[in-house]
């Protein structure tokens, strides 16, 4: 399973989101810190989940980073996050 599929799977399992969009944005970062040939280092994420209700932006991001900690240890360099509760 590639990094994209692992991220989707982990986020879906943890948050049961009503919306989950992930885009590999690595090509835009070629030559920047953390960028590697073949991509899978920089992603944009949009996620909507009930579990984010009542949480602030920092708390939501911390939860996501925690779920994806292994990915960051193995080459994921940057993740742009838009995490919302339903209705936001």
Z-matrix of the N, CA and C atoms (Angstrom, degrees):
N
C 1 1.462
C 2 1.535 1 107.64
N 3 1.324 2 116.72 1 133.44
C 4 1.462 3 119.74 2 179.47
C 5 1.530 4 110.67 3 -82.20
N 6 1.334 5 115.52 4 170.58
C 7 1.465 6 120.90 5 -175.64
C 8 1.529 7 111.62 6 -57.43
N 9 1.327 8 117.42 7 -43.06
C 10 1.463 9 121.58 8 179.85
C 11 1.533 10 110.31 9 -54.40
N 12 1.315 11 116.64 10 -50.74
C 13 1.466 12 121.07 11 -178.95
C 14 1.524 13 112.13 12 -65.51
N 15 1.320 14 117.31 13 -37.92
C 16 1.476 15 120.07 14 178.07
C 17 1.528 16 110.27 15 -63.85
N 18 1.329 17 117.06 16 -43.85
C 19 1.468 18 120.13 17 179.97
C 20 1.524 19 109.86 18 -62.50
N 21 1.320 20 117.14 19 -48.86
C 22 1.471 21 121.15 20 178.83
C 23 1.522 22 110.42 21 -56.43
N 24 1.321 23 116.26 22 -47.38
C 25 1.463 24 121.20 23 -177.64
C 26 1.526 25 111.79 24 -62.43
N 27 1.316 26 117.12 25 -46.07
C 28 1.467 27 120.72 26 -178.42
C 29 1.525 28 112.01 27 -65.57
N 30 1.313 29 116.35 28 -43.18
C 31 1.470 30 119.52 29 179.78
C 32 1.530 31 110.87 30 -67.45
N 33 1.323 32 117.05 31 -41.22
C 34 1.471 33 120.41 32 178.90
C 35 1.526 34 110.70 33 -62.81
N 36 1.323 35 116.04 34 -42.87
C 37 1.466 36 120.29 35 -179.42
C 38 1.527 37 111.43 36 -65.76
N 39 1.312 38 117.04 37 -42.90
C 40 1.465 39 121.53 38 -175.79
C 41 1.513 40 113.66 39 -75.11
N 42 1.340 41 117.63 40 -40.16
C 43 1.466 42 120.61 41 -170.28
C 44 1.523 43 115.18 42 -112.04
N 45 1.315 44 119.89 43 -12.11
C 46 1.477 45 122.56 44 -175.14
C 47 1.532 46 110.32 45 43.42
N 48 1.321 47 117.07 46 57.18
C 49 1.468 48 119.97 47 -173.26
C 50 1.519 49 113.25 48 -70.90
N 51 1.334 50 114.92 49 152.32
C 52 1.461 51 120.27 50 172.87
C 53 1.523 52 109.90 51 -85.10
N 54 1.322 53 116.96 52 -19.80
C 55 1.464 54 123.16 53 175.41
C 56 1.520 55 107.97 54 -140.81
N 57 1.328 56 116.11 55 131.98
C 58 1.456 57 121.62 56 178.54
C 59 1.522 58 107.94 57 -145.94
N 60 1.327 59 115.77 58 107.08
C 61 1.459 60 121.56 59 178.97
C 62 1.527 61 108.29 60 -123.15
N 63 1.318 62 116.01 61 128.35
C 64 1.452 63 121.68 62 -179.84
C 65 1.522 64 107.96 63 -132.55
N 66 1.322 65 115.74 64 131.73
C 67 1.463 66 120.66 65 -179.35
C 68 1.525 67 108.92 66 -129.77
N 69 1.331 68 116.08 67 128.54
C 70 1.462 69 121.20 68 175.32
C 71 1.524 70 107.63 69 -75.68
N 72 1.302 71 116.31 70 113.94
C 73 1.458 72 123.18 71 -176.56
C 74 1.535 73 110.93 72 -108.02
N 75 1.317 74 117.07 73 17.77
C 76 1.459 75 122.41 74 -173.67
C 77 1.526 76 112.83 75 -61.32
N 78 1.318 77 118.22 76 -37.59
C 79 1.468 78 120.95 77 -177.04
C 80 1.528 79 111.64 78 -59.45
N 81 1.321 80 116.50 79 -34.59
C 82 1.466 81 120.90 80 178.50
C 83 1.522 82 112.71 81 -67.09
N 84 1.319 83 116.69 82 -18.06
C 85 1.464 84 121.51 83 -175.52
C 86 1.521 85 113.02 84 -108.09
N 87 1.311 86 116.97 85 12.02
C 88 1.469 87 120.74 86 179.03
C 89 1.532 88 109.10 87 -53.48
N 90 1.317 89 115.31 88 131.12
C 91 1.463 90 120.75 89 -179.59
C 92 1.514 91 114.08 90 89.40
N 93 1.314 92 117.90 91 -10.40
C 94 1.463 93 121.76 92 178.89
C 95 1.523 94 109.58 93 -89.24
N 96 1.310 95 115.26 94 167.87
C 97 1.465 96 121.05 95 177.80
C 98 1.525 97 110.67 96 -56.86
N 99 1.302 98 116.26 97 134.65
C 100 1.459 99 121.83 98 176.07
C 101 1.512 100 114.71 99 83.96
N 102 1.326 101 118.14 100 -12.13
C 103 1.468 102 120.81 101 -179.89
C 104 1.518 103 109.53 102 -75.46
N 105 1.326 104 115.95 103 139.31
C 106 1.458 105 121.32 104 179.09
C 107 1.518 106 109.00 105 -131.09
N 108 1.308 107 115.76 106 152.26
C 109 1.461 108 120.00 107 174.53
C 110 1.526 109 108.81 108 -58.54
N 111 1.286 110 117.17 109 138.19
C 112 1.467 111 120.50 110 -179.41
C 113 1.518 112 113.63 111 95.14
N 114 1.329 113 117.61 112 -7.47
C 115 1.467 114 120.96 113 175.79
C 116 1.510 115 113.69 114 74.87
N 117 1.328 116 114.57 115 -150.43
C 118 1.463 117 123.79 116 -178.72
C 119 1.526 118 113.13 117 62.58
N 120 1.348 119 116.91 118 30.59
C 121 1.466 120 120.35 119 178.77
C 122 1.524 121 112.98 120 -118.10
N 123 1.325 122 117.77 121 -25.90
C 124 1.464 123 123.35 122 -176.74
C 125 1.530 124 109.11 123 -130.12
N 126 1.325 125 116.10 124 127.24
C 127 1.466 126 120.70 125 -178.34
C 128 1.524 127 111.22 126 -134.01
N 129 1.324 128 115.11 127 154.07
C 130 1.464 129 123.39 128 170.02
C 131 1.519 130 107.14 129 -111.56
N 132 1.331 131 117.10 130 131.32
C 133 1.456 132 122.88 131 -177.63
C 134 1.523 133 110.67 132 -124.74
N 135 1.331 134 115.50 133 134.15
C 136 1.459 135 122.68 134 168.42
C 137 1.523 136 105.53 135 -124.94
N 138 1.330 137 116.21 136 124.50
C 139 1.464 138 120.76 137 -177.37
C 140 1.519 139 109.52 138 -141.41
N 141 1.324 140 115.68 139 135.59
C 142 1.465 141 122.30 140 174.80
C 143 1.520 142 107.86 141 -123.28
N 144 1.333 143 115.87 142 125.90
C 145 1.464 144 120.22 143 -177.36
C 146 1.524 145 110.81 144 -149.96
N 147 1.319 146 116.16 145 144.89
C 148 1.462 147 122.05 146 177.82
C 149 1.526 148 111.44 147 -56.68
N 150 1.327 149 116.68 148 -35.35
C 151 1.459 150 121.44 149 -176.76
C 152 1.513 151 114.59 150 -62.83
N 153 1.326 152 118.04 151 -14.72
C 154 1.454 153 120.86 152 179.38
C 155 1.527 154 113.05 153 -86.89
N 156 1.328 155 117.12 154 -8.07
C 157 1.465 156 120.49 155 179.68
C 158 1.529 157 109.72 156 -59.74
N 159 1.313 158 116.58 157 133.76
C 160 1.451 159 121.85 158 178.56
C 161 1.519 160 114.55 159 81.58
N 162 1.317 161 117.55 160 -2.16
C 163 1.464 162 121.42 161 178.86
C 164 1.520 163 109.74 162 -99.75
N 165 1.313 164 115.41 163 148.86
C 166 1.454 165 120.60 164 171.79
C 167 1.521 166 110.24 165 -82.82
N 168 1.320 167 115.01 166 172.20
C 169 1.464 168 121.46 167 -178.34
C 170 1.531 169 111.70 168 -58.11
N 171 1.315 170 117.39 169 -45.03
C 172 1.466 171 120.91 170 -177.74
C 173 1.522 172 110.55 171 -63.56
N 174 1.323 173 117.54 172 -43.50
C 175 1.465 174 121.04 173 179.29
C 176 1.521 175 111.37 174 -61.80
N 177 1.320 176 116.72 175 -41.27
C 178 1.466 177 120.73 176 179.02
C 179 1.519 178 110.49 177 -62.53
N 180 1.326 179 115.83 178 -45.85
C 181 1.464 180 120.03 179 -179.91
C 182 1.524 181 110.89 180 -64.19
N 183 1.320 182 117.56 181 -40.52
C 184 1.461 183 120.88 182 178.72
C 185 1.524 184 111.27 183 -61.36
N 186 1.316 185 116.92 184 -41.05
C 187 1.479 186 120.68 185 177.94
C 188 1.525 187 110.67 186 -61.44
N 189 1.334 188 115.96 187 -44.58
C 190 1.462 189 120.36 188 -179.56
C 191 1.523 190 110.50 189 -65.63
N 192 1.340 191 117.01 190 -45.87
C 193 1.463 192 120.09 191 178.10
C 194 1.523 193 111.05 192 -59.36
N 195 1.315 194 117.09 193 -38.30
C 196 1.465 195 120.39 194 178.08
C 197 1.516 196 112.29 195 -62.61
N 198 1.316 197 116.81 196 -43.84
C 199 1.464 198 121.52 197 179.42
C 200 1.533 199 110.65 198 -64.06
N 201 1.321 200 116.41 199 -33.22
C 202 1.466 201 120.92 200 -175.75
C 203 1.532 202 113.25 201 -102.19
N 204 1.313 203 117.94 202 16.16
C 205 1.468 204 121.98 203 -176.63
C 206 1.524 205 112.40 204 -53.22
N 207 1.323 206 118.03 205 -42.67
C 208 1.467 207 120.65 206 -179.52
C 209 1.523 208 111.50 207 -63.69
N 210 1.318 209 117.03 208 -34.61
C 211 1.464 210 119.99 209 178.83
C 212 1.532 211 111.00 210 -66.93
N 213 1.318 212 116.43 211 -39.47
C 214 1.460 213 119.79 212 177.83
C 215 1.533 214 110.96 213 -66.25
N 216 1.311 215 117.06 214 -32.33
C 217 1.467 216 120.86 215 178.39
C 218 1.523 217 112.26 216 -71.96
N 219 1.327 218 116.91 217 -20.11
C 220 1.470 219 120.35 218 -174.24
C 221 1.527 220 113.60 219 -117.02
N 222 1.341 221 117.77 220 24.50
C 223 1.458 222 118.99 221 171.46
C 224 1.509 223 117.67 222 123.36
N 225 1.325 224 118.95 223 -14.09
C 226 1.463 225 119.49 224 173.35
C 227 1.521 226 107.00 225 -68.28
N 228 1.314 227 116.62 226 122.30
C 229 1.463 228 120.59 227 -173.91
C 230 1.526 229 112.61 228 -101.61
N 231 1.330 230 117.38 229 -40.34
C 232 1.462 231 119.86 230 -175.00
C 233 1.525 232 110.36 231 -145.91
N 234 1.329 233 114.60 232 141.96
C 235 1.452 234 121.53 233 178.60
C 236 1.519 235 108.77 234 -137.41
N 237 1.314 236 116.39 235 113.35
C 238 1.467 237 121.91 236 173.94
C 239 1.522 238 106.84 237 -85.17
N 240 1.337 239 116.70 238 125.64
C 241 1.470 240 120.51 239 -171.71
C 242 1.517 241 111.22 240 -121.13
N 243 1.324 242 115.01 241 133.14
C 244 1.453 243 122.93 242 165.22
C 245 1.520 244 105.74 243 -123.71
N 246 1.334 245 116.48 244 101.39
C 247 1.462 246 122.19 245 -175.91
C 248 1.525 247 108.37 246 -112.27
N 249 1.318 248 115.81 247 124.72
C 250 1.466 249 121.62 248 -174.98
C 251 1.513 250 111.50 249 -129.46
N 252 1.334 251 115.41 250 154.73
C 253 1.451 252 121.90 251 168.23
C 254 1.535 253 106.31 252 -92.56
N 255 1.322 254 118.37 253 155.89
C 256 1.457 255 119.94 254 178.62
C 257 1.538 256 111.15 255 -53.70
N 258 1.311 257 116.05 256 139.22
C 259 1.455 258 121.56 257 179.30
C 260 1.509 259 114.71 258 89.37
N 261 1.299 260 117.27 259 -7.35
C 262 1.470 261 120.10 260 178.45
C 263 1.516 262 110.11 261 -87.71
